[in-house]
């Protein structure tokens, strides 16, 4: 069904003529307005504007379904919803730019964290529809949400972030709504915390400090059995939302941090490993370490590298 969603268009002051275009995909946020269309509430969007719209590029950024100025439920990690939001924002952004007297040249796409996931999903959509992309870049991208959550449940690391509880909450409720699976979130979240989790997903007032960071308290015990998790409706939906398992034709750089508290090194390198495993190897994807950086630190170092790389290609 038709819905309305929102996004950002930013251009260099006084720009005319043809400009290279960057589509920036934002990371996970907990406020509906901490997104590109409200840049004053989104520090990562401010950085993207400074890096690109402040230095000769046109910049667009989609608010994902349910975020920004919309009443829809959030489509968190629902691959097709992210693809639709970004693909439609590209068309709408070009229309706005044309009205501003700006023509769009080569297309680049980039994103951090959840936005890295969305960037890869967007790239798959663009390649499938024949839209040329010069280059795609990510930082701390969870290419396979099922793999990431399995790690938190069954192979936890000492430095796993306390906020990964939100990944289970947001994805469980989003999948229940967008895939029409009544009761899915309740099958994942323990009864004692279901109402608080639902409020967090709905972005209604809730004391987030009362939602446990210990996944053994938040998530039902059976999900700590890898076989149950894989066979469950939730696990199967997660597994179907990966964003690396196709023959990638566009040059891609996936930046990852060796000390990232949300994205393991293996997950950060996953797309390159998969592409290299095809016979003699598909060399289009390069995974690059930013050193012993945290989740945010990886973004800070990688974003500057995106700009330097794009500058050599535009």
N, C-alpha and C positions, 0 to 999 in steps of 0.2 A: 504494500500500500504506500501511497505517497506520504512522505513526511518532510518537514523542514528542519534543516540543521544549519550550522553557522561556521565561520572560519575567518581567517586573516588574509588580507592582501597588503603588502608593504612594498614601497618602491623608493629608490633614492630621490631625494628632494629635487624637483625640477626635471626629472628624467623624461626623456622622449626617445623615440626611435626603437631600436631592437635591443633587448636586454636578455642575457641568459636567465633562466628561471630555476629557482630552487623550491622544491616542496619539502617543508619540514614537518615531521611527524613527532608529536609530543609524547613525553613519558607519562607514567601513571601519576595521577593527581587525585586528591581527596575532596577538593572543592569543585563544584560544577563550573565555576568561572576561572579556575586556574589553568586556562587553556589559551590557544593562540588568539581568539577573538577578543580576549580581555588581557592584552599583553602587560598591563600594569599589575596584574595579579600572577604573572607567569615569568619568573626569572629566566627560565630556559628559552622562552620565546623572545625575551629581551636580548639574550645573547645571540640568538639566530638572526634577529633583526640587525643587530650591530655588525655581525659578521658578514651578512649577505646584503640586506637592503641598504645598509650603511656603506657598502663597498662595491656598488656597481651591479648588483643582481636584483631582479624582481623576486619577491618571496611570497609564497602562499603557505597556509597551514590550516588543515581541516580540524575542526572540533569533532571528535568521534561521536557516533550516535549516543544520545543521552547526556552529552556534555555541552557546555556553552548555553546559548539561549534556546533551549528546547525542553519539551516536557516528556520526551521519550525516555524509557529505561536505558541504562548504559549497556552498550554492547561490548563489554570488556572481554578481550581476547576472542571475540567472535569474528573469525577471519573474514567472512563474506561481508559483514557489516563494515569492517574497517576498509575493505577494498572499495565498497560502494561510496563511503564517505570521502575517501581520498580521490577516487576517480571522478566523482561529481564535483569536488572542489577544484580539480584541475580545469574542468570545463568552465565552471562559474568564475574562477579566478582569471582565466584568459579573457572572458567577456568583460570583466571589470577593468582589466588592464587595457583592453582595446578602447574602452570609453575614456581612459586616462591618456590615450595617445601612445601607449607602449605596446610594441609588438614583442612576442616572446621568441627567443632564440633557442639554443640547446637546453634540454631539460635535465636537471640533476635532482636526486631525491636523497634525503638523509633523515635519521632519527635516532633517539636515545632511549634505551630501556624498552618499555612497552612500545615506544615509537620506533625503535629498531625492528621489533617484531612487525609492526604495521608497515614499515618501509619495505621489508622483504615481501609481505603480502601484496603491497601495492605494486612492487616490481613484477611479481608473478602476473598480476592483472594486466599491467601495461604490456608486458611481453606477449601475453596471450591475445591481446587485442591489436597488436602491431604498432603500438605507440613507442617510438624510439626514445631511449634513455641513454644519455652519455655515460653516466656513472651513478652508482648507488653506494652510500656509506652509512654505517651504523656504529653505535657504541653500546656495549652491554646489552646486546639483543638476545632475548630468549627465543631461539629459532623453533624450539619444540616445547610447548607449555607442559605437556604430559611429562616429558623428561625432567623438566625443571622441578615440578611439584613432586615427582617421585623421589628426587634427590632430597628435598626438604623432609619428606615423610620417612624415607627408609635408609637414606645415606647422608644424614646431616653432617655438616662441617662445623668446626668450632666457631667460625666467624659468620654463620648464617644470620641474616638480618632479622631483628625482632618483628619487622613490619611485613614479613612474608605471609603472615596470617591473612592479610588483606587480599592476597592473590587468590586464596581459596574462596574467600567470601565473594569477591567481585565476580570471579568466573562462574561459581556455582549458581548464583542468582541470574547472571546474564544468560547462561546456557539454558536455565529453566525457562526463561522468557522467550529467547530468540529461537530456541529449538522446540518450544512447546512441549516440555517434559514436566508436567505438574508434580510438585513434591521433590524435585531433584535437589534443591538446596537443603531441604530438611533431611534428605538422606545422607548429606555430607556433614552438616553442622550439628553438633550436639544440642539437644533440646534446651539446655540451660542458657545457651548463648544465641539461639536462633533469632529471637526478636531484636537483640542488639545488632546482630549481623545484618538483618534485613534493613534496619534503620541506617546502618553504615552504607549499604548498597544504594538505598533510596536517597541518600544525602539529607536525611532528616536528623534533628538533634539527637546525639547519643554521646555518652561519655566513653570515648574510645579506649581510655585507660582500663576500663572494666572488661574489655574483650581480651581474652588471654593470648599472650604471645607463644605460650607452650602449645604446640599443635596437638599434643596428646589430650589436652583439655578441650580444644576447639573442635577438632575433627573426630568423627566417629571411629572407634577402635578398628573396625574391619578394614579401613583404608590403609592401615599400616601393614596389611598383607598384600604384597605386590601382585599376587594372582587375583585377589579380589578387586584391587584397584584397576587393574588392566581390563577385567571383564565387566566392570560396572558401567552403567550408562554414562556416568560422569567421566570415567577414564576413557571410554571409547570416543566421547565427544572431544575431549582434550587431545587425544592422539590424532584425530582427524583435522585438527587445526594447526598442524605444523606448516612452516613457511620456508622450507629449504629443499624439498624433495621433488625438484623438477630440473631439467637441463637448463641451467642459467646461461644466458647469452650476453648479458651486460657486465662490464667490469664492476666488481663489488669489492669493497674493503670493509671487513667486520673488525672493529677495534674492541679489544677486551682487556680487562684489568686482572693482574695476577692475584690481587687481594680483594677483588670485588665480592661484597657480602651477599649479593643476590645471584650473580651469574658465575658459574664455575668456569674454569679454564676450558674444560672439555666442551661445555655448552657454547662458549664464545667462539670456539674453533669448529663447531659442528658442520656448518654449511661448507666450509672449505674441505673438511675431511670427507664429506659425502661426495662432493664434486670430484675430488681427486681420486676417489675409489672407482670411478667409471673407467674401466679399461686402462688405457694409457694416461687417463686423467684429464678432466676439464679444468683449465687453469684460470677461469674467469674470476674465481673468488679467492681473495687473500685475507687471511686472519692475521691481525697485527696486534701485538701486546703493547699496552701503554705503560708497562712496568708494574710495580707494586701499588697500584691505584685502587681506591675504593670505587663504589658504584658511581658516585658523583664525580670523583676525581677522574675516572675514565672518561666521562663526558667532557670535562673541562679540557683534558689533553687532546681527546679525539676531535672535538669540534674545530679546533684550530688546524688540525691536519686535514680535515675535510676541505676547508677553505683553500689551503695550499694546493691540494690535489685538484680540486675543481678548477682553480685558476690556470693550471697547466693544460686543461682540456677544453676550456670554453672557447 
